[in-house]
Amino acid sequence: MEAPKRLGGFAKVTLWPGHSTVAEMAIDPRLLAVWKAGHPGWTRTAGRFTVSVARSSRDLVKSLTVKLPAAHLAPQWKPRR
């Protein structure tokens, strides 16, 4: 069973009233995948995923839906640093 929500990343920003900024983060693709023992590696099924931005876990600001194709990551896959 998969978790209904996962923390993909976070960025702490400090803003003065009336100002804005851009915060970028890369999401580890393994967070959208499951490990399948019969097919070693991380497998993401094709589908729609909701990405949310929030001030905290209880203070949702905005959400959007992204459509992603199926993908498979080899067992030894590691994120770039």
LUMMARNU-218624 format. One record per residue (C-alpha): x, y, z; residue in one letter. Coordinates in steps of 0.25 Angstrom, whole numbers. Each point is the difference from the previous one (the first is absolute). Layout:
% LUMMARNU-218624
X: X | Y: Y | Z: Z | residuo: A $
...
This chain:
% LUMMARNU-218624
X: 0 | Y: 0 | Z: 0 | residuo: M $
X: 5 | Y: 14 | Z: -4 | residuo: E $
X: 0 | Y: 12 | Z: 9 | residuo: A $
X: -11 | Y: 10 | Z: -4 | residuo: P $
X: 10 | Y: 12 | Z: 1 | residuo: K $
X: 15 | Y: 1 | Z: -1 | residuo: R $
X: 10 | Y: 11 | Z: 3 | residuo: L $
X: 8 | Y: 2 | Z: -13 | residuo: G $
X: 8 | Y: 12 | Z: 5 | residuo: G $
X: -1 | Y: 13 | Z: 8 | residuo: F $
X: 7 | Y: 13 | Z: -1 | residuo: A $
X: -1 | Y: 11 | Z: 11 | residuo: K $
X: -1 | Y: 14 | Z: -5 | residuo: V $
X: -1 | Y: 13 | Z: 7 | residuo: T $
X: -8 | Y: 11 | Z: -6 | residuo: L $
X: -3 | Y: 14 | Z: 3 | residuo: W $
X: -15 | Y: 4 | Z: -1 | residuo: P $
X: -4 | Y: 2 | Z: -15 | residuo: G $
X: 12 | Y: -7 | Z: -5 | residuo: H $
X: 1 | Y: -13 | Z: -8 | residuo: S $
X: 11 | Y: -10 | Z: -4 | residuo: T $
X: 2 | Y: -13 | Z: -7 | residuo: V $
X: 4 | Y: -13 | Z: 7 | residuo: A $
X: 4 | Y: -12 | Z: -9 | residuo: E $
X: 2 | Y: -14 | Z: 4 | residuo: M $
X: 2 | Y: -13 | Z: -7 | residuo: A $
X: -9 | Y: -12 | Z: 5 | residuo: I $
X: 7 | Y: -13 | Z: 1 | residuo: D $
X: -8 | Y: -9 | Z: -10 | residuo: P $
X: 1 | Y: -12 | Z: 10 | residuo: R $
X: -11 | Y: 8 | Z: 8 | residuo: L $
X: -10 | Y: -2 | Z: -11 | residuo: L $
X: 4 | Y: -15 | Z: -2 | residuo: A $
X: -1 | Y: -13 | Z: 7 | residuo: V $
X: 10 | Y: -11 | Z: 1 | residuo: W $
X: -4 | Y: -13 | Z: -6 | residuo: K $
X: 7 | Y: -13 | Z: 4 | residuo: A $
X: -3 | Y: -8 | Z: -13 | residuo: G $
X: 5 | Y: 12 | Z: -8 | residuo: H $
X: 12 | Y: 5 | Z: 7 | residuo: P $
X: 0 | Y: 16 | Z: 0 | residuo: G $
X: -9 | Y: 11 | Z: 2 | residuo: W $
X: -13 | Y: 0 | Z: -8 | residuo: T $
X: -9 | Y: 12 | Z: -2 | residuo: R $
X: -13 | Y: -3 | Z: -7 | residuo: T $
X: -5 | Y: 10 | Z: -9 | residuo: A $
X: -11 | Y: 10 | Z: 5 | residuo: G $
X: -3 | Y: 13 | Z: 6 | residuo: R $
X: 7 | Y: 5 | Z: 13 | residuo: F $
X: -4 | Y: 12 | Z: 8 | residuo: T $
X: 11 | Y: 9 | Z: 4 | residuo: V $
X: -3 | Y: 10 | Z: 12 | residuo: S $
X: 7 | Y: 12 | Z: 6 | residuo: V $
X: -3 | Y: 3 | Z: 14 | residuo: A $
X: 5 | Y: 8 | Z: 12 | residuo: R $
X: -1 | Y: -12 | Z: 9 | residuo: S $
X: -7 | Y: -14 | Z: -1 | residuo: S $
X: -13 | Y: 6 | Z: 4 | residuo: R $
X: 1 | Y: 13 | Z: -8 | residuo: D $
X: -2 | Y: -3 | Z: -15 | residuo: L $
X: 3 | Y: 12 | Z: -9 | residuo: V $
X: -1 | Y: -6 | Z: -14 | residuo: K $
X: -1 | Y: -13 | Z: -7 | residuo: S $
X: 2 | Y: -4 | Z: -15 | residuo: L $
X: -2 | Y: -13 | Z: -7 | residuo: T $
X: 11 | Y: -6 | Z: -9 | residuo: V $
X: -1 | Y: -12 | Z: -10 | residuo: K $
X: 12 | Y: -9 | Z: 0 | residuo: L $
X: 4 | Y: -12 | Z: -9 | residuo: P $
X: 3 | Y: -13 | Z: 6 | residuo: A $
X: 15 | Y: -2 | Z: 4 | residuo: A $
X: 10 | Y: -10 | Z: 5 | residuo: H $
X: 13 | Y: 4 | Z: 8 | residuo: L $
X: 10 | Y: -11 | Z: 1 | residuo: A $
X: 3 | Y: -5 | Z: 15 | residuo: P $
X: 14 | Y: 7 | Z: 0 | residuo: Q $
X: -6 | Y: 14 | Z: -4 | residuo: W $
X: 5 | Y: 11 | Z: 8 | residuo: K $
X: -5 | Y: 15 | Z: -1 | residuo: P $
X: 11 | Y: 10 | Z: -6 | residuo: R $
X: 6 | Y: 9 | Z: 11 | residuo: R $
